[in-house]
Amino acid sequence: MESVLAQLVGWVFLAALWWLFIRQYRKDPRRLGLAALLLPLVFFTISAVVDLLTSVIPGFGFLFSIVLVLTPLMVIVFGAALIYNGILMCRREGAKPANLLSLAAGLSVFVLPVIAVLLIRIESWWTYSLAFVLFMASVFTASLFAMLLLYAWVHARYPSKGEAAAVVVLGARTINGKVTPLLRGRLDKGIDLHQLQASARPFMVPTGGQGHDEEEPEGVSMARYLREQGIADEQILVEDRARDTLENLEFSDALVRAQRPDGQLWLVTSDYHALRAAMASRKLGLDARAFGGKTAAYYRPSAFLRECVAIVRDQKKLMVLLALPFALAVAGMMFVLTTTF
């Protein structure tokens, strides 16, 4: 009876946490703290469901244990996939440092365990400590990546939006005044969102200045594409000065608010960049939501890894808070090792 009551209390507590998450998400999904809540919430929910099914279905727990045993194999497959993606990125996009992230991440999956084993074989307190630091750093990095990947998927899959004043399409590099496939994916997504709102049709705002290797501002090239797709000229507000994402948002907001003071900005960028664009709009105090256009599948892993690095750079306080339990574990282990050896 007591175990049933404890399980019931656990389910009620879990339901309360889900209610809190959904309520805060619908209020404003741009807070990264919600991502930190979602990952453990999903893990606890899976654990509770497995526990419930194990008590109802004999042998279910054993099947789940087999899945856990296969985890190292899944990690190996994941590492191999990253290496393959890194090689593919180098072939198609060039061996630039930004394109080598997936290759470096994949190699680390195989190299770090070997380094840890070699350190442990030396059998001294400092090698044990260093091996444990590598282990905890790997666990923290993997958890952080899983947290951001899960939340980025939820953010894209379940958008929380209101009435739009404008659809703001963030620019990307153009070639000879023509939009690239990556930029076309953003523009096509923007057109879909523009047509979604039938009444009080939002403005279309192509935003982007002129790069050193571009013959005209990106906003101008994008506006031309929008007109070719049937968007009326009076519904297009061209922003042609922005040099980065923050200026894209600031300058576009100023253009829109001069015409339409109320309503959200629906920001459109590539799918891997949507979460960071949303957080940037919150930092600027804008009433905005972000959406992602389609990106080539081979391009996503490396691009999303770059986004993870950028998010960590922009959210230092939250990262320190999340890393604190791992740092305490490392400090505790080092204390034990130094007193033992």
Steps between C-alpha positions, in 0.01 A plus 500: 500500500781740589680432170179572306453826692861602437460424130179705489670796670784472247257510207320803647833681546602411144168625362546827691844549348363436149219749564755758613719439195211522250363813668837678489569375147174641368574828677845537344692206345817705449644438850784249506419415859203306364744279307681425826166393650381299201786248474482366860121515477508269197743264676287485815188439291665214310618352831151525650338342192754216499441441872125492445519264201743272687247460781223421249682307224735223618838517326467857380779613732731237352430627147577853609825380658603357162448844345726652767767239435498601133572864592877471431420364154271796434777737609739333255247532217444865594874570495542329164209701357663825616830405339323416174313830513824689566666344195192579291502862620865539405437364153195717430568817699880503535733423792422815697523486882122546533442201271728274703290501818308179429824323400671615820200396712489157337873441551472600866240227555771242422814681617394614849424148635843380379671794675304427820606131498866594443485746789346246736773247419765739635340451844563826678265747665551769236436264204187364669390859562567603141313195367202586721510863384492382138209268580294768676579757230380252236181426694433872546562577132281210384222603742521860383481395135203270572326781691539749216412247229184391682387855570579618147280216369215590738540870419469425127229235530268689736520873424326737740384795294243777504383749237785603270581855396776386266694199380869590526727283285864513613749532218789278396767527235378548142688421179481750211177639644338155511381325815676175590310178584555569871353850471220373277399262780460797733303705246266214413429444870430871536256491209319205660465693828387813314220307333406325825350816646209586271367808678728801551766341281843569660775694325789308347834641614809366321797616706872506427769743398763469229803279561841570350449225240138586413389727216200638690348486851351164591167664586470631142572158346254335738228755421542422130447130571187577705354703214573215260301272733196729484537712815355846433752785509297697755530210744882496485717715728866472398768526769841530331748617767531219756837329544409235759202336670456768766492776238262288289259500793547862614477660156207281390306575818547875442370466141194300604402707804491815288220334301340261749561555875324185620557133427788254514798477273522153351871450444601254231849357473652157435368224727830455684515874582138558608549441872792743529314762294205466738726550803660803334157658449421449868830661597400806294156510664311436176160336475610226263495129423748312279444237231742291298514445127625178344873433488688227314526195727878469468544862613299478822732310740799729457281811493315398816829432679605856411171624644565306822840666536342842439222436754755394764693821428187715530357326810804490731309537829264213427791282379690559825187406697451180298869408532502544878386142591765357266767725653400393851524134395851561363605684818364218716680232299827690510470533878446124535793419270744740667420357844521140375833515312 
